[in-house]
Amino acid sequence: MRCLSVVPPTIANTSSDYTAVSGSSVRLVCDADGRPRPDVVWTRNGRRLSVDTDDPHYSVDDDGTLTVFSVDDRDAGTYTCTAVNVAGLREKRINLLVHGQSASQLSLSLSLSLSLFLSGVFIK
């Protein structure tokens, strides 16, 4: 007779506060472990995220880390990573702050607009 051990989920103690620039991608780390390997569910501001293959805005790695692509102001808020297996449940809250364009992006945008203006091309 073989005895299988079960271990409740754990989540590595990593940063709980992230900052991203609008338009960039950000990885929210939820390094979940346990036996059997826990399922990971993500919520943002209390609402479950759609992380299936039909939604290219989010992706979840095998370890539970959430990647948010093309971040914008609507992505800011409190995310919760929930790891669940037959032995239990563990949660981790992560805060994401989103800033507008970086200075280099803004400078490039202004330079391009000025160049187009001076060459007689007007942007509406």
N, C-alpha and C positions, 0 to 999 in steps of 0.2 A: 504494500500500500504506500502510495506516494502522497506526501502532505504538501499542498501548495500554500505558500504564505501570501498574505495580502498586506499591502502597506498603504495607508491613507495618503492622499495627494500632499505634496509639498510644492511650494513655489519659491524659487531662489530669491534671496533678498537683494533686489536690484533697485535702481532708481524708480521713484514713484512720481517724479515731475519731469515732464518733457516739454521742450519748446521747438516749434517748427516754423519755417518760413513758408508763406503762402506759395503754392506751386511746387514745393519740394515733396519728398517722401519721408516718412518717419516710421521707425520700428519701435513698437511698444513691447518691451521684453516681459514675457510671462513664462519663465523657464520652469515648466511643470514636470513633476516626476511622481512616481508611485508604482505600485504593483497591484493589479494590472495597470498599464499605462493609462493615465486619466484622459478623459475627453475634456476639451477646453471650449468654453462658450464665452463670447465677448458681448458686453453690453456697453452702450454709451448713454449717459444720463438716464439710466434705467430701461432703455429700449434695446432689445436684442439686435445685434448686427447681422446683416446678411453677408456671409463670407463664402458663399458657394462660387462655383466657377463662372456663373452668369454675371457676377458683380465685380468688375475689374478694379473697383475703388479700394477693396480690402483683400488681403491675403493672410492666411494663418499658416505658419511653419509647423513642422512636426512637434517641436517643443512647446508650441502654444503662442509663440511670438506673433503679434499682429503688425502687419505693414499697412499703412495708409498711404495710398498713392495720390499725387496731386492735391495735397492738403489745401484746404481753404478755411475761412472763418467758421463755416458750419461744422467743421470737424473738432473745434475746440470743445472741451468739457471734461467730464469725469468718466473714464473708462473702467470697467470692472472685468477682470479676468477670473473666471470660475473654473476650477479644475475638479472633476468629479470622477470617482470610480466606486466600486462596490464597497470599499472600506471607508469612504467618507467624501468630504467636500472641503475645498480651501478657496478663499477669495483674495484678490489683491486689487486695490484701487490705484488707478494711475490718472494723473491730471495732465492734460495736453493744452498748452497755450499756443496760439497761432498768431504770428506777426505778419504784417503786409510784406510787400516786395522788399528784397534786400537792397541795400544801397547800390550794389553793382548792377542789379537788374533794373532798378529805377534809372540809373545813369545811362545804361544802354538804351532803354526805351526813350529817354529824353533826347539822346544823341541822334537816334534814328528819326524821331519826329522832327527835330530841328533840321537834319539833313534833307528830309523829304520836303519840308516847308521851303527851305532855301532853293531847292531844285524845282520848285513850282508844283509839286505834287501835294495836294491838300487832303488830309484825312478827316473824314466826317464821322 
